Amino acid sequence: MKYAQPRNSISRFIPILLVIIITIVAVAAVIAIGRALFGDGSSNNPQPNPNIEDAKTALLSTDVDRSVRLTVRGPIVANENFRSYSITITPDSREMITYEGYLDNQIDRKRLDNNTKAYTELVYALDKRKMMDGKDLTEEQNDLRGICASGKIYKFETIKNNSVVKSLWTSDCSGSKGSAQANVNEILDMFLKQIPDGKKMASGIGLGQDESPFRL
C-alpha cells in the first residue's frame, strides 16, 4: 500500500498533461490556419511601391521627364478619310500633330517651346477640371477597337519617360462613355489653347470642337 500513493499521483497528472498538449496543438493549428487564410501582419500592411503613383501625383509632377497628352480619333470611315490628332505638352515643349488614315500618316505638325511655370499652371488647371478622375475598367472594356464608330474618341494620358502612367478615355457615343469622368469640352479647350493654331488645325481635319461628328 505504500506505493499506491505515487501511482495515483502519476495517474492524475497524465490527463492534465494530455489536456495541455492538446491545447497547445490546437492553438498552433488555429494560428497556422489563420495565417494561411489571411496572411501574416506584413502582408496586411504592405510597404508602398515607389514605382506606382496615383493619378493626381502623376498629373501634377513637373519633372522634365513628364508630359500630358490628348488624343482625338474621328469616326471610323474609309482609310483615306479617317482623321485623328494628338497634343503633347511637356515642361519644355508643346506639340500638335494631325494624322490621316489608320497608320497615322502625318498631315501637319506644330512644335513650340514651353517652360516649367507654364506647364505647372496647365497641369494644375487640368487637375481642377478632373482630367484624370476616372473609373477602373477591365482590359476588354479598355479595348478601343471599333468603339463609337460614328463619333469621336477622346483619350487623356499622363506620361513619364515616354511611358504611359495612366490613360482614360471617353467618346461622343452614349453607349460608350469609357473610364474618363471629366468634362470633355473643358479638357479639349485647355489643350487646344496650348497651340496658337490648335483649333484651326483640328477644324482643318474635321475634328473641331463645335463640329458635329460624322454619322453613319
Secondary structure by P-SEA (a helix, b strand, c coil): ccaaaaaaaaaaaaaaaaaaaaaaaaaaaaaaaaaaacccccccccccccccccaaaaaaccccccccbbbbbcccccccccccbbbbbcccbbbbbbbccccccccbbbbbbbcaaaaaaaaaaaaaacccbbbbbcccccccccccccbbbbbbbccccccccccccccccccccccccccaaaaaaaaaaaccaaaaaaaaaccccccccccc
